[in-house]
């Protein structure tokens, strides 16, 4: 059985009705995903 990693991402611009901006930058996911994948983990986005 392969260990798995799930990256939960958001497409919302703001956090609820707080007006605070949210989101992610591609390197915040791409770099760790490459490390996990190289270590044999199955990646889900």
Secondary structure, DSSP 4 states (H G I P E B T S, - for coil): ---EEE------SBSTTS--B----HHHHHHHHHHHHHTT-EEE-
